[in-house]
Amino acid sequence: MGENDNIMKVNLAPAVYKEVKEYCAIADIDENEFVNSVMNYFLDENLIIYDTMRKGYAEMSRINLDICNEFEVCEKEVGAQF
């Protein structure tokens, strides 16, 4: 894999670009390091949210199945009356 294989061009609004440049100058960090750390943070946070939602849906599916099983008897009784 060549050095340029991992390059991604990102277009920032001029105001955001200026803030990033200023922040990196004040914090004395490389702009690429800053962008990498921000992207890693963003991805990590979104993966946590995604995993939480996935677990919630899995839990709700079990609850919904229990509700369906509870009302199955009621539906059979109603069906037997007709």
Secondary structure, 3 states (H helix, E strand, C coil): CCHHHHCCCCCCCHHHHHHHHHHHHHHCCCHHHHHHHHHHHHHHHHHHHHHHHHHHHHHHHHHHHHHHHHHHHHHHHHHHHC
